[in-house]
Amino acid sequence: TLRDYGRVIWSGRWLILTCVVVAMIVGLALSFATTTKYTAKAELFVGQATSVSGTPVSTPGTNPALAPTVLKGDNLIGRVAEKVGVAPKRIRNGVTISAPKAPGGSVGNLPTVVTVQFVDTSRRVARDAANAYAQGIYEQARSEFSGVLGSYDSAISTQEATISRIQAQIADYRRQLPSATGDRLIVLQSLLNSSGQQLQIATTELSNQQLNLVKEKQFQPYVISLAENPSSSGGVPNRLRAVILAGVIGLLVGIIVTFVWRGSPAGRAAKA
């Protein structure tokens, strides 16, 4: 019965307590003996590519399934290593890129937030590497968006120049219209009507390009947060967790040893 099990545990209470205390001491000693590591995190929005109509589309750098792999390229790691002042291998071994999938919808149509985590034995390296890596991703994503924004700006400038030219033509035709007669009048009226249609088309195209530019700017990459105070594996909370875990393991070991010992001939004889 449960009462019988309780009697056995109570009879071996000192053995169990000894196992718990020893395990906690060992866990505390190991927490001090283990090399302290620092963990720094930085977060950023990598932007979201869109189609001409403004619909979000998936790209390797913004897809949550591909971003962690794409953003660990040799070029980016080399630039971060140079900025931090360490070997590229140390950057590659310490960095972890994660891009959790947002709930609902399809992967390609949802914005992607990237978390850069860096673990190192140096607090400074952990902090600087996490921040430098996040800045490197931001600059890389920003350069890609700059090309798209530049194309929209160029298209807007072209349409504005076209509208100015057509408006100048319309003004010129209207100045000539009062003095025109016969065929000349018909030609001017036809040109004026055609220029009006061209002006309407150019104005509509300018509005579309301006709207696309506004939509694209809404999805620009930006840094959400940078690492300031990396967490330490040697901190009090982590050491306390290690001691508690070791104590639980010692408790289980003590109970198992008690039942084995009480079930052996020597244990039964001692109990008798």
C-alpha positions as CSV (number, residue, x, y, z in Angstrom):
1,T,0.0,0.0,0.0
2,L,1.0,3.6,-0.1
3,R,1.5,3.5,3.6
4,D,4.0,0.7,3.2
5,Y,5.9,2.8,0.7
6,G,5.8,5.7,3.0
7,R,7.3,3.6,5.8
8,V,10.1,2.5,3.6
9,I,10.9,6.1,2.6
10,W,10.7,7.3,6.2
11,S,13.0,4.6,7.3
12,G,15.6,5.8,4.8
13,R,15.1,9.5,5.4
14,W,18.6,10.1,6.5
15,L,20.0,8.3,3.4
16,I,17.7,10.3,1.1
17,L,18.6,13.6,2.9
18,T,22.3,12.8,2.5
19,C,21.9,12.1,-1.2
20,V,20.0,15.4,-1.7
21,V,22.6,17.4,0.2
22,V,25.5,15.8,-1.6
23,A,23.9,16.2,-5.0
24,M,23.2,19.9,-4.3
25,I,26.8,20.5,-3.2
26,V,28.0,18.7,-6.4
27,G,25.6,20.8,-8.5
28,L,26.8,24.0,-7.0
29,A,30.5,23.0,-7.4
30,L,29.9,22.1,-11.1
31,S,28.1,25.5,-11.7
32,F,31.2,27.3,-10.5
33,A,33.6,24.9,-12.3
34,T,31.8,25.3,-15.7
35,T,33.0,28.1,-17.9
36,T,30.7,31.1,-17.7
37,K,29.0,31.9,-21.0
38,Y,27.2,35.1,-21.9
39,T,24.1,35.3,-24.1
40,A,23.1,38.4,-26.0
41,K,20.0,38.9,-28.1
42,A,19.0,41.5,-30.8
43,E,15.9,41.6,-32.8
44,L,15.0,43.2,-36.1
45,F,12.4,43.3,-38.9
46,V,14.0,42.2,-42.1
47,G,11.3,43.9,-44.3
48,Q,8.8,42.4,-46.6
49,A,9.1,42.3,-50.4
50,T,6.0,43.2,-52.3
51,S,4.7,42.8,-55.9
52,V,3.9,45.7,-58.2
53,S,0.4,45.7,-56.8
54,G,1.7,45.9,-53.2
55,T,1.0,42.3,-52.3
56,P,3.6,40.8,-49.9
57,V,5.7,38.1,-51.5
58,S,8.2,35.6,-50.2
59,T,12.0,36.0,-50.7
60,P,14.9,33.9,-49.3
61,G,15.9,36.7,-47.0
62,T,12.4,37.3,-45.6
63,N,11.0,33.7,-45.6
64,P,11.0,32.3,-42.0
65,A,12.0,28.9,-43.3
66,L,15.0,30.2,-45.3
67,A,16.2,33.3,-43.5
68,P,18.2,31.5,-40.7
69,T,20.3,29.8,-43.4
70,V,20.5,32.7,-45.9
71,L,21.5,35.1,-43.1
72,K,24.6,33.0,-42.1
73,G,26.5,33.6,-45.3
74,D,30.3,33.9,-45.3
75,N,30.2,37.5,-46.4
76,L,28.0,38.7,-43.5
77,I,30.0,36.6,-41.0
78,G,33.3,38.0,-42.3
79,R,32.1,41.6,-41.9
80,V,30.8,41.0,-38.4
81,A,34.0,39.3,-37.4
82,E,36.1,42.3,-38.7
83,K,33.9,44.8,-36.9
84,V,34.0,42.9,-33.6
85,G,37.7,42.0,-33.9
86,V,37.5,38.2,-33.7
87,A,38.0,35.3,-36.0
88,P,35.1,34.4,-38.4
89,K,34.9,30.9,-36.9
90,R,34.1,32.3,-33.5
91,I,31.2,34.3,-35.0
92,R,29.9,31.3,-36.9
93,N,30.1,29.1,-33.8
94,G,28.5,31.6,-31.5
95,V,25.6,33.0,-33.5
96,T,22.1,31.5,-33.8
97,I,19.5,33.0,-36.2
98,S,15.8,32.3,-35.6
99,A,12.8,33.5,-37.5
100,P,9.6,32.2,-35.8
101,K,6.6,31.8,-38.1
102,A,3.8,34.1,-37.3
103,P,0.5,32.3,-36.6
104,G,-2.0,32.1,-39.4
105,G,-1.7,32.9,-43.1
106,S,1.0,31.7,-45.4
107,V,4.7,32.1,-44.7
108,G,5.4,34.3,-47.7
109,N,2.7,36.8,-46.9
110,L,3.6,37.6,-43.3
111,P,6.4,39.9,-42.0
112,T,9.4,38.2,-40.6
113,V,11.1,39.2,-37.3
114,V,14.6,37.8,-36.9
115,T,16.2,37.1,-33.5
116,V,20.0,37.1,-33.4
117,Q,21.4,35.3,-30.4
118,F,25.1,35.2,-29.6
119,V,26.8,33.0,-27.0
120,D,30.4,33.6,-25.9
121,T,32.7,33.4,-22.9
122,S,33.3,37.2,-23.2
123,R,30.5,39.6,-22.2
124,R,31.8,42.2,-24.6
125,V,32.1,39.9,-27.6
126,A,28.6,38.5,-27.0
127,R,27.1,42.0,-26.8
128,D,29.1,43.5,-29.7
129,A,28.7,40.5,-32.0
130,A,24.9,40.3,-31.5
131,N,24.5,44.0,-32.2
132,A,27.0,44.0,-35.1
133,Y,25.2,41.0,-36.7
134,A,21.8,42.6,-36.3
135,Q,23.2,45.8,-37.9
136,G,24.8,43.8,-40.7
137,I,21.5,42.1,-41.5
138,Y,19.7,45.5,-41.4
139,E,22.2,47.1,-43.8
140,Q,22.0,44.1,-46.2
141,A,18.2,44.2,-46.2
142,R,18.2,48.0,-46.4
143,S,20.4,47.9,-49.5
144,E,18.0,45.6,-51.2
145,F,15.1,47.8,-50.4
146,S,17.0,50.9,-51.6
147,G,17.0,49.5,-55.1
148,V,13.2,49.0,-55.1
149,L,12.6,52.4,-53.6
150,G,15.0,54.0,-56.1
151,S,13.0,52.4,-59.0
152,Y,9.8,53.9,-57.6
153,D,11.4,57.3,-57.2
154,S,12.7,57.2,-60.7
155,A,9.3,56.2,-62.1
156,I,7.6,59.0,-60.1
157,S,10.2,61.5,-61.4
158,T,9.6,60.3,-65.0
159,Q,5.8,60.7,-64.7
160,E,6.1,64.1,-63.1
161,A,8.3,65.2,-66.0
162,T,5.8,63.8,-68.5
163,I,2.9,65.6,-66.8
164,S,4.8,68.9,-66.9
165,R,5.5,68.4,-70.6
166,I,1.9,67.6,-71.4
167,Q,0.6,70.5,-69.4
168,A,3.0,72.8,-71.3
169,Q,1.7,71.4,-74.6
170,I,-1.9,71.9,-73.5
171,A,-1.2,75.5,-72.5
172,D,0.5,76.1,-75.9
173,Y,-2.5,74.6,-77.8
174,R,-4.9,76.8,-75.8
175,R,-3.0,79.9,-76.6
176,Q,-3.1,79.1,-80.3
177,L,-6.7,78.1,-80.3
178,P,-8.4,81.6,-80.3
179,S,-6.6,82.6,-83.5
180,A,-6.9,79.3,-85.4
181,T,-9.4,78.8,-88.2
182,G,-10.4,76.0,-90.5
183,D,-8.2,72.9,-90.6
184,R,-5.8,74.5,-88.1
185,L,-8.6,74.8,-85.6
186,I,-9.6,71.1,-86.1
187,V,-6.0,70.0,-85.7
188,L,-5.5,72.0,-82.5
189,Q,-8.7,70.7,-81.0
190,S,-7.7,67.1,-81.8
191,L,-4.2,67.7,-80.3
192,L,-5.8,69.3,-77.2
193,N,-8.1,66.3,-76.8
194,S,-5.3,63.8,-77.2
195,S,-3.1,65.7,-74.8
196,G,-5.9,65.7,-72.2
197,Q,-6.2,61.9,-72.5
198,Q,-2.4,61.5,-72.1
199,L,-2.4,63.8,-69.1
200,Q,-5.1,61.7,-67.5
201,I,-3.1,58.5,-68.1
202,A,0.1,60.0,-66.8
203,T,-1.7,61.4,-63.7
204,T,-3.2,58.0,-62.9
205,E,0.2,56.3,-63.4
206,L,1.8,58.9,-61.1
207,S,-0.7,58.2,-58.4
208,N,-0.1,54.4,-58.7
209,Q,3.6,54.8,-58.4
210,Q,3.3,57.1,-55.4
211,L,0.9,54.6,-53.7
212,N,3.4,51.8,-54.4
213,L,6.2,53.8,-52.9
214,V,4.1,54.4,-49.7
215,K,3.3,50.7,-49.4
216,E,6.9,49.7,-49.9
217,K,8.1,52.2,-47.2
218,Q,5.7,50.5,-44.7
219,F,7.6,47.2,-45.1
220,Q,11.1,48.7,-44.7
221,P,13.5,46.8,-42.4
222,Y,14.3,48.3,-39.0
223,V,16.1,47.2,-35.8
224,I,13.6,46.4,-33.0
225,S,16.1,46.1,-30.1
226,L,19.8,45.7,-29.5
227,A,21.6,43.8,-26.8
228,E,22.6,45.9,-23.8
229,N,23.2,43.5,-20.8
230,P,24.0,39.9,-21.9
231,S,22.7,37.2,-19.5
232,S,25.3,35.1,-17.7
233,S,25.2,31.3,-17.2
234,G,27.0,32.0,-13.9
235,G,24.3,34.3,-12.6
236,V,22.5,33.6,-9.3
237,P,19.3,32.4,-11.0
238,N,21.1,29.9,-13.2
239,R,23.2,28.6,-10.3
240,L,20.0,28.3,-8.2
241,R,18.3,26.3,-11.0
242,A,21.4,24.0,-11.2
243,V,21.3,23.4,-7.4
244,I,17.6,22.7,-7.4
245,L,17.9,20.3,-10.4
246,A,20.8,18.5,-8.7
247,G,18.7,18.3,-5.4
248,V,15.8,16.7,-7.3
249,I,18.1,14.2,-8.9
250,G,19.6,13.4,-5.5
251,L,16.1,12.9,-4.0
252,L,15.2,10.4,-6.7
253,V,18.5,8.6,-6.3
254,G,18.1,8.5,-2.6
255,I,14.6,7.0,-2.8
256,I,15.7,4.4,-5.3
257,V,18.7,3.5,-3.2
258,T,16.5,3.2,-0.1
259,F,14.0,0.8,-1.8
260,V,16.9,-1.3,-3.2
261,W,18.6,-1.4,0.2
262,R,15.5,-2.2,2.1
263,G,14.6,-4.9,-0.4
264,S,18.1,-6.6,0.0
265,P,18.7,-9.3,2.6
266,A,21.1,-7.0,4.5
267,G,18.5,-4.3,4.5
268,R,15.8,-6.6,5.8
269,A,18.1,-7.9,8.5
270,A,19.0,-4.3,9.6
271,K,15.3,-3.5,9.7
272,A,14.6,-6.5,11.8
